[in-house]
Amino acid sequence: MPTLNDVLAIILGGGRGARLYPLTKMRSKPAVPIAGKYRLIDIPLSNCINSEIYRIAILTQFNSVSLHRHITQTYQFDAFHTGWVQIWAAEQTLQSADWYQGTADAVRKQLFEIQASGAEYILILAGDHLYRMDYAAMAQYHWDKNADITVAVQPVAKEDATRFGILKREPDGRISSFAEKPREAAVQKKFVSRDDPARPFLGSMGIYMFKTNVMIDLLTYHPKHDDFGGDIIPEAINSHEVYGFDFDGYWQDIGTIRSFYETNLQLTLPNPEFNFYDPKSPIYTHARFLPGSTVEDSKLENVLIAEGCRIQKAEITHSIVGIRSQIAAGTLLKDSIMMGADYYTSEARPAKIPIGVGPNCHIEGAILDKNARLAEGVTIRPFPRDQDLDRELWFVRDGIVVIPKDAEIPAGTRIEPGHS
């Protein structure tokens, strides 16, 4: 019988991450911080470890230095463990001088490493989703069905059908057809796979399990098919045994600034849909030896605070305060995400604008990236939804103000509708 030791997990590091810009201005998508102290890559890596899949490769290409640093500092197995986490960066070879052209092409360009691993099964994962999943259950389903390919699927509501790759699954679990983001009502009706009138469809989660030899054949015989969801899976349905594995837990694609913003702020609520505190399936990250956060004479309501922070006489509502954040007296922070800082400002060499949020600021509807410095009296308010702006020191995406990493905002700056 196959075992989880026969499985190699491959996490796709993503391309330029244009929809998450400017958070991806200096880092890749999987390296974007989430929930105050984690990075997006921690989610699939933790799911693999909790599922006892210990051979993991991460395909990287764009702005990958911080991602590489995080992985090498965090995911190290001991000498008595057979597992490993490796980074497979895009590279020029005698066979190809091109960058990764898509999800399938990225894997195709690493077939030598995949074959060298000796893995009989390949689990393909994305690096920018928030969810908790037992991949071992999906592997067992794959083996029970003797499937060539298994696709993780989740229920999809009618109004969301145009955003997903929609699958038609037969009663035995086999996938018989696939449509990428179907728009016509008649086409959508053809793909009904569930009795639930509210969620009649099944959508692909972008999680695939292959027999290694099947994947190699598909990637080799179809060299122009660059994407799994749009090319490889629809092709394979006509020639291979492709099954759908049910997943009905929390799952969120964090592909845009708006989804990133709303998903993060949901974590501040008393009973969020996704819980980082599950003792049986924890989410791992880089272990930092930081002091506990100090809060001085402040008012807090629905706030997620990471370690190493200092908050002085502030009012904070429905916000995330990331590691090493500094918030000075008289400041109001509402509906906002502070990603925190990578280091503390040296008292021996004081900066003109200290890291963090200075005194008497009003920050609302904003994302403050790592190491941002806001001087005294800065005002930030949200813009109308769907509005995008690019300025030298700040950006607006879908109405959300984004202060990029390492930015310095001078005293008295007003970033709000009418002052842009």
N, C-alpha and C positions, 0 to 999 in steps of 0.2 A: 504494500500500500504506500502511496506517496505520503510524504510528511512536509511540514512547513520548512524544513531544511532544504527542500528541493525548490523553494520559491525565491526568486530574486525580485525585489521591489525596485522599480525605477520611478523616481519623482522628477517630473518635468519642471525645470526651473523657470520657464516662461521667456518671452521675448522682451521687447522694449517696455511693455507695461504702459502704453500710451494713455490708457483710460484712467490709470492711477497717478498720472503726472500731476503735480510736481513731487509727489511722494517717491516716485521712481527716478527722479532727476539724478540722484547719486547712488542708487541701489537698485537691485533687481526686485521684482514683485515678491518673491518668497521671503526676502529680507525685510519687508516692511513691518514695523512694530505693530503689535496688537495687544489690547487689554493691559496696557501699562508696562508690561515686562517681558512679553513673549514676542516671537516673530512668526509670520505665517508658516514658514517652513517647519516650525515645531509641531504643527498639527499632524501632517501625514507621517512625520518621523515618529512621533509619540504613538500614533495609531499602529504603526508597524511594530514597534517595540512591545506595546501592550498585546498585540496579536501574536507575539513570539516569532515574528519574521525579522531576522537579524542580519540579513544581507541586503544592503540598501545602497543604490547608486543614485546620485543627484546630477541631472544634466543641466549644466549652466552655460551661459553665453554672454549675457549683457549686464554690465555694471555689477560684476559678481564678487568683488573683493570683500565687501562686508559680509556677504553670505558665506563665502569660504571661511572667513575668520570666525564667524559664529559657529559654523559646523565643526571646525577643527578644535575649537575651545570647548565645545559642549558634548559631542557624541564620540566618546572614546570608550571602547570595550576593553576589559582587562585581558591579560595574556592567556588566561585559561578559558576564554570565550571564543567561539568560532565566528562570531559575528563581526561585521565591519560596515562603516559608512564611508563611501568613496565619492569623490567629486569627479565627474567626467565632463571636462570642459570642451567646448567646441574647439576643433583644431584643424589646421590644414594638413592634409596627407597626400600621398602620391595618387590616391584614388579620387580625392575631392579637395578643392580649395574653397568651397562655399561654406557659409555659415549655415546653421540649422534653418530649414525653410518651413518647418511646421512640426507638429508633435510626432508624426510618424517618421518624418525625415530625420529628426533628432535621434530617434532610436535606431534608425537604419545606419546612421553614421557611427554607431557604437556597437555594431553587430560583432566585431572581433572581440571586444571586451565581454559581451554577453555570452558568446560561445565559450570563451576562456573560463567563465565562472562555472560552467557545467550545470547550470540551473535547468531543470526540466520545465519549469513554469515561470512566467513573467507576469508580475503585477504592475500595471501602469497607473500612476497616480498624478494628480495635479498638485502644484505647490501653492495655490491661492484659494483654498476652500476651508471653511470652518465647519467641522463636524467631528463626531466621535463614532468610529466604526470598528467592528471586529472583523478584520480581513480573514481570520481563520475560518469563520462561518461561510464566507464567500468561497474560500478555497475548497472547503468540504462539499459545498453545493456543486462546484465545478467538477470535482472528482466523482461525486455521486451520479451526475448526468453524463459523465465521460464527454464533457463539452470540449470543443476546440477553442472556443472563446466564450467567456462569460462577461456580461455587461451589468454593472450595478445600476439598478433603475429605481426611481422613486415616483410616487403618485404626483400627478400634475393637474392643477385646476384648469378649467376651460379658458379662463382669461389669461393664463400663463403659457398656453400651448405654443404661441408664436415665439417664445424665447428659448425653447428647448429643442433638442433632437428628440422627436417623438417616435416611439417604437410600438409595433403591433406584436403582442405576445400571445401565442396559442395556449390552450389549457395545459399542455404538458410542459410549459415554460420556455419553449423554443421561440425565438424571435423570427418572424416571417417577413417583416418589412420595416423600413425605416424612412423617416422624412425629416430633413433638417429644417427646423423652424417653419412648419407649414402654416400658411395664411388662409387658404380657402376653407370654408366651413365644410364643404363636401369631402375634402381630403382629410380634414380633422376627424370627421365622423367615421371614416374608414379605419382610423387608428384607435378606436375605443377598445381598451383592454381590461377595464374594471367596471364593476356594477355600481360603484359609487357615483351618483350623478354630479356631485360637487367636484370630484377629482377623477374623471373617467379615463385619463390618459396616463401613460408611463413615459417618463423622460429619462434620458441617459445622464448619469452623473459624471461622465468622463473618467470612470474607473473601470479598467478592463483587466481580465486575467486571460492569458494565452497559454496554450501549449507552446513551448519555445520553438519547436520545429515548424509549427503552423505559422507563427508570427514571422519567422525568418523567410519562409516561402512567400508569404503575402508581401513582405517588404521588398523581397528580391525580384519577384515576378511583376510587380507593379511599381517600377522605379519613379514614376511621376505622381504617385499618390503620396502627398506630403502630410496628410492629416488623418488621424484615427477616426474622429467622429464624422467628418465629411466625406472621406474616401475609403479607408480600409474596412471599417465595419459594414457600411452598405454593400461593398463588394463581397465581403466574406459571407454575408447572409445567403447569397445565392449559391455558395459552393461548400460551406462548412456548417458544422453544428454550433450555432450561436444561441446561447441561453441568457435569460434575464434573471438576475438575483435581486430579490426585493429588499429595499432599505426604506424604512418609514420614519427614521429619526430626524433630528435637526440637521439641516445641511444648507449652507449658504455660500454662494459663489461671490467672493469679494473682488469683483473685477472693476468697479468704478468707485470714484470718490464718494458718491452718495451711498452706495451699499456699504463701503468701508465705514463711513461716518455713522450710519444708522445701526449697523451691526455692533460696533464698539459701544455706542451709547446704550444699547439694549442691555449690555453686561452690567450696567450700573443699577438696574432695577432690582427690587428685593428677590424676585423669582425669575431670573432670566431664562430664556428658552435653552440656551447653552450654558452648561455649568462647568467651570474650570476646576471645581473642587471635588470631583469624583475620586474617592480614595482608591477604587479598584482600577481605574483607567486614568491616571494622572496625565497632564500635559507637561512635558519636560522642557527645560530651557537652560540657558547658561546660568550656572550657579554664581551669584554675586554675593560677596561678603559685605553687605551694606548694613548700616544701623537702622533701627526702626524709625519710622517717620514721626516727626514732632508737629503738633498742631496747637497753635497758641491763640486762644480767645477767638475762635472762628465759628462760623455757622456752616454746617455741612448737611446736605440732603441728597440722597441717592448719588453717592460719590464712590468711585473705585480708586483707592490710593495704593500705589506701589511703595516699596521700601526706599529708604534713604531720602525722603522728602522733608522740606521745611515749609510750613504754612503759617503765616503771621496775620492775625486779625483780618481774615478774608471771609468772603461769603461765596460758597461754591455749591452749585446746584446741577444735578444731572450731568456730571462730567467725569472724565478719566484724568487722573493725575499720575503720570508715569514716573519711572525710577529717577531719583535725584532731582525731582522738580523743586524749584524755589519760587514761592509766591509771596510777594511783599504785602505789607499792611495796606488796608483800604481798597483792595482789589476785589472785583466781582467777576466770577467765572461761571458761565451758564451755558449749558448745551454745547460743551466744547471738549476737545481732546488735547491734552498736553502729553506729548510723547516722552518728555523728560530730557535727560542729558546723559552724555557718555562720560562725563567727568565733572568734578567740582571746580569752581573758580578759585584760584590760588589767592589766599589772603595776603601773601607776601607780594604778589603782583596784581593788584586790583585792576579790573577792566573798566573801561569808560562806561560800558553798559554791561552789568553782570548778567550771567546766564539766568534764564527764567523770566518771570513776569514781575516787573517793577511795581512800585507803589501807585495806588489810586488809578488803576487801569480798569476798564470795563470791556470784558471779553465775552462775546456771545456768538454762538453758531460758527465756531472756528476750529481748525486743526492747527496746532502749533507743533511743527516737526522738531526732531532732536536738536538740542543746543541753541534753539531760538532765543534771542535776547530782545525783550521789550522794555524800553525805558519808561520813565514815569509818565502817567497820564495818557497812555495809548487807549484809543477806543476802537473796538471792532464789533460790528453788528452784521447780521446775515443779509445777503442780497436776495432778490426774488429768485425763486426756483427757475431752473433752466438758463440762468444768466452765467456766462463765462467771461472772465477778464484776465489779462496777463499784464502785470506791472513789474517794475524792476525788483521790488522787495516783497511782493505778495501776489497771490493769484486768487481767482474766484472760480470754483467749479460747481455747477448746478446750484448756485446760490451760497455755497459754503466757502468761507474765506480760508485759504491755506497759506500759512507762513512757512516757507521752505526751510530745510535744514541749514543751520548756522547763520540764518538771516538776522540782521540787526535792524530793529524798528525804532527810529528816533523818538524822543520825548514829544508828547502832544499830538502824535500822528492820529488822524481819524480815517479809519477804513470802514466806510458805510455808504449806503445809497445816497447820492447827492454830493459825496466828497471823493469820488473816484477819478 
